[in-house]
Amino acid sequence: MKEKVNNIDFFISSLVRKSTREKAPAGFTDNLMKRIETEVEQETVTSQPLVSRNMWILIIAGFAVVISLVFFIDWSFLGLNISSAGFDVQYFENLIVYFKSTVEWLTFFFAFFTSSSLPAIIAVGIISLLIIDKILRRFTLHKTYLF
């Protein structure tokens, strides 16, 4: 049994010694790289938004129509009493007071800009650098890290 294995090993080793290395045909690497490049170009996928621009315009117009119907049409022909439908003038007065207090808080928060323009210059500079970074990364690497 060992003789058969030794004979087979000897036969295989002699075949390996006699064989030569296969060489790639001329231009093999160039042809292969061209095929890879064309496959990569064919696989690029363009992304499309889920909701198109025209659909957004239609949604906004529809929302505006609904709002105008609710607030600007006289619903008295239906026999509805506005106060019984949950429409309360006090609610809107409270809403106006809330927005007024919010504006006053923002005015107080940004009051330090009146004494010195340095914080505003620093904020504008940082925001400008972030925007420039985003633009440069989009055009060079097609990747953004912040946005």
C-alpha positions in Angstrom: 0.0 0.0 0.0 2.9 2.3 0.8 4.4 1.5 -2.5 1.3 2.7 -4.3 1.2 6.0 -2.4 5.0 6.5 -3.0 4.5 5.8 -6.7 1.6 8.2 -6.9 3.6 10.9 -5.0 6.6 10.3 -7.3 4.3 10.6 -10.4 2.7 13.8 -9.2 6.0 15.4 -8.2 7.5 14.6 -11.6 4.4 16.1 -13.4 4.7 19.2 -11.3 8.4 19.5 -12.2 7.8 19.1 -15.9 4.9 21.6 -16.0 5.5 25.3 -16.6 3.8 28.3 -15.2 1.0 29.6 -17.2 1.4 33.2 -18.4 -1.4 35.6 -18.8 -2.0 36.8 -22.4 -0.8 40.2 -23.4 -3.1 43.0 -22.2 -4.9 40.8 -19.7 -4.6 43.2 -16.8 -5.7 46.2 -18.9 -8.7 44.3 -20.2 -9.7 43.1 -16.7 -9.4 46.6 -15.3 -11.5 48.0 -18.1 -14.2 45.4 -17.4 -14.2 46.3 -13.7 -14.4 50.0 -14.4 -17.4 49.6 -16.8 -19.2 47.4 -14.2 -18.6 50.0 -11.5 -20.0 52.7 -13.8 -23.0 50.7 -14.7 -23.8 49.9 -11.0 -24.1 53.6 -9.9 -27.6 54.3 -8.7 -29.2 57.7 -8.7 -31.4 58.3 -5.8 -34.7 60.0 -6.2 -36.8 61.6 -3.5 -39.8 59.8 -2.3 -42.0 62.8 -2.8 -41.3 64.8 -5.9 -41.2 68.6 -6.0 -44.6 68.8 -7.8 -46.1 66.6 -5.1 -44.8 68.9 -2.4 -46.3 71.9 -4.1 -49.6 70.1 -4.4 -49.5 69.1 -0.7 -48.7 72.7 0.4 -51.5 74.1 -1.9 -53.9 71.6 -0.5 -52.9 72.5 3.1 -53.4 76.2 2.3 -56.8 75.4 0.8 -57.9 73.5 3.9 -56.7 76.3 6.2 -58.5 78.9 4.2 -61.7 76.9 4.2 -61.5 76.5 8.0 -60.8 80.1 8.9 -62.2 82.2 6.1 -65.5 80.6 5.2 -68.6 81.6 7.1 -69.9 78.4 8.5 -73.1 79.9 9.9 -75.2 78.4 7.0 -74.6 75.0 8.7 -76.0 76.2 11.9 -72.8 75.7 13.8 -72.0 77.9 16.8 -68.3 78.7 16.7 -68.0 78.7 20.5 -69.7 75.3 20.7 -67.3 73.8 18.2 -64.4 74.4 20.5 -63.3 77.7 18.9 -62.4 80.1 21.7 -61.2 83.6 21.3 -59.3 83.3 24.6 -57.2 80.5 23.1 -55.9 82.9 20.4 -55.3 85.7 22.9 -53.2 83.2 25.0 -51.4 82.2 21.8 -50.5 85.8 21.0 -49.3 86.3 24.6 -47.1 83.2 24.3 -45.5 84.4 21.0 -45.0 87.8 22.5 -43.2 86.3 25.5 -41.1 84.1 23.2 -40.0 87.1 21.2 -39.2 89.0 24.4 -37.1 86.1 25.6 -35.2 85.9 22.3 -34.6 89.7 22.5 -33.2 89.3 26.0 -31.1 86.3 24.9 -29.5 88.2 22.0 -29.1 91.4 23.9 -25.4 90.9 24.3 -25.0 91.6 20.5 -25.9 95.3 21.2 -22.9 95.7 23.5 -20.3 94.0 21.3 -20.4 92.6 17.7 -17.6 90.1 18.4 -19.9 87.1 19.3 -21.9 87.8 16.1 -18.7 87.8 14.1 -17.5 84.6 15.7 -20.9 82.9 15.1 -21.0 84.0 11.5 -17.4 82.8 11.0 -18.1 79.3 12.5 -21.3 78.9 10.5 -19.5 80.0 7.3 -16.7 77.5 7.9 -19.2 74.7 8.4 -21.1 75.5 5.2 -17.8 75.8 3.2 -16.7 72.4 4.7 -20.0 70.8 3.6 -19.8 72.2 0.1 -16.1 71.1 -0.4 -16.8 67.6 1.0 -19.8 67.2 -1.2 -17.9 68.1 -4.4 -14.6 66.4 -3.5 -15.4 63.3 -1.5 -19.2 63.0 -1.9 -19.3 62.4 1.8 -20.2 64.7 4.6 -19.5 64.2 8.3 -21.6 66.9 9.9 -24.8 67.0 7.8 
